[in-house]
Amino acid sequence: MNNKPLNRRAMLKGLGTVAIGLPFLEEMILTSASAATPKAALNAIPTRAFNVFFGLGIPSPLQAEGFDGVLEPLKSLGDKLLIMRNVDHVRCDESGINAHFDGASAAFTAEPPQGEAKSGGPSIDQVIRRSHYPEGLPSGMVSTLVGGTFFRRSRVSRYVHSYNLDGTVAATMQEKPRDLFERVFGSVSLLDDSSARERHLKKSVLDSVVGQYKYFTGDRSPLGASSKSRVADHLDRIREFEQRAFQLPDLSGNGPGRPPSSGVAHGGQADPGGEGIDMALEDLTREWRLMADLYALSIQMDKARFGSLTFLAAGERLRVKGAYEFEGRNVFDFDDAAQHDASGSKGCSHEWWHKFGEQKSNEALRAHTHYKMREVAYFLGRLDSEDAMESNGKSILENSLFTISTESGDGRHSDVKRELSGVFHAISGANGRFKTGKIMDVGAEGIDVYNTILNGMDVEGRLGPADREARSIDGIRL
């Protein structure tokens, strides 16, 4: 075996914009130019920050139940997260606009919106990106990756949650899995061919890196047997996700069969005048999980270090139908329209939040919220798996900053100012910077929580007005 070490960002580069990152391999441990010792190499973990948003929120009384209630799906990741309750965004109330939009705009910015297509300031991820990478990210990376599964489109802050310093969106929103795939991996360039897109649907982006793949897995490879196997598995996984995203046939004969066409609406069809659309639970889960898989893979391949991922927009309007199960038990049978005995927007899951009452059973709302937590946990879990382990022995989830939030908290949708209080938040440890394994009542404004996070990430800048007296929430720091 050739013992020449590999750079941590070793890539397989093909035609056009195709660049396939290799997974972490043992041959990369001693390769960092800035790492003079093995110990330094083991701790050479890149700075990453991602915002994860889910729609409609969790009423404070349900948050108080901890893992015994709707937060149950997060329990398996409980030691990797700090769950924060009683975070206040009331300062972000914008007169004349509803709290769904205000709360969504405040998520990760702690500022009220500036109109319908602009936030009141930058989001956490972008402040960190500008601070840690002032000259830009390494070549071949997506500077900011924004994606999500959502169907409520009015006002951008409902679904986009990554903003530049001036409040403009940090990147184009990718709402279709195949668009996210192309954004990350690029397309095979076929010059002078008017039907390039049609041909791309028959040709995998991996086909353009076959020669390099054979080198890394062949006799002249600098890799050991276990690393060769991992590279092969890694590219097989990319091929699988590509087939799912583009509905490609498996030309090798060894992969999964061709999946059925997606029945999920996008664009204007996804939000017909705010009246909502019918959605089979199975379709919603399939679309989201493919998006989550692709986004997680992008991080694992070190193609993305900053951005946001959305699971359902603020004020989401869906009429969901289907049996919801968790860990082998039936939690609830969704049939929003029939259970509301209403059509249009009045028959959507959104209405359960307006009907919330602390003395009620809130059975449907609980089930919807539990489901959201299951799907957020699914995404986070992909980055806490064996495939996501890094050189310091921790997972990507543990080494990165993941901020998780939503638009509303208190539960009193009839009172805008109260709705913006008690908003659920959670963060990951960011490689030992923040406490994890706790559920904490922080009792603080979101702007102070966010600025404490920025300080913990070694960022000198801060959010909000320069003349505002800052309060450090030291309880969340490790």
C-alpha angles and dihedrals in degrees: 000000000000105000096202105128122240127235114248089239097050108157138191104226122199140165123325112346097339114133121160116194120216121235120249109288131186089243089066097059097092099035107091109114089214094048109089094174136037089246091056091048091052089056097044093111117156120243111252133174128182132175117217115196130188124186134250098014136234119280110239095241089059092048088055090065091067117193091345090073137030093331090065095110090060092057094090088058094038095113090054096051140061108214112205124199131185097038112159126217097167091121087068094064108127114201113242096019127093124254094244089067095038093049093047090050090050093052107108093352103059088212135107117249126271100220126311100305104037137062125225091250146332125317123241095254094055095048088053092046093053091046099047098035106032091157093048134263124298117285117278096031129118104244093215127002116205120179143143153147111253142137106193107087110169112113116012097241090067090076111007115078107172119082137179123235091271094051097256119132111277096218142356113280114248108207099163120069093225091053090051090049092053092044090057104033101025128218130284106258112232107181122214092009117124091193095053094129093051090050091047089060087061097041124064120225085230091066089074093059098046093111093055091043090056090050094053093047098037136085094278093051119129087219132097123233096268092049092048089054091049092051090051092049090046094055091043088057092050089050091051093051091046091053090050094047097045099026089237120174114244103251093185094060090224102087135074121298124263109285123229120264116274115253094195117120123234135184119011092346089065093064112030103187093318092292095119133232137250114258130187109221090227092055093048093050094046094051094046095047093052089050091047092047092051093046092049091048089052089057093044090053091049091240092125131033101164138037145077140275124204128203105191123340131260108281089012114193115206132142097216123197130182145075114289117209132181125189093344099312130103108244100178144334107236118215104144100175094048093043091050090041087221142106134220118015092342090063095054129109087246088077093064088069091052089050094049116132126176091223094048128088091239088197098164094043090050091051093048092049093046088052092051090052091049091055095044088051089050091059095044090047091059087063094048097055131107089265090057098056117125137204095274092058094254130109126251088253091057095043097047135064111247114178113194124192148133141208108267140029124162094066098227099117090174090067114057096195093051092045089062092057128083093028115177116245135172133178136187123234099260093217097314100322098112137037118260136182093056142103105214134188098215098177094202144118116269092238091060092046091050094047090050088053091051090050090050088053090056093252117147096197123084140202126247134024115346092225095052114112107244126223119201114218095210093171091079094053120092 
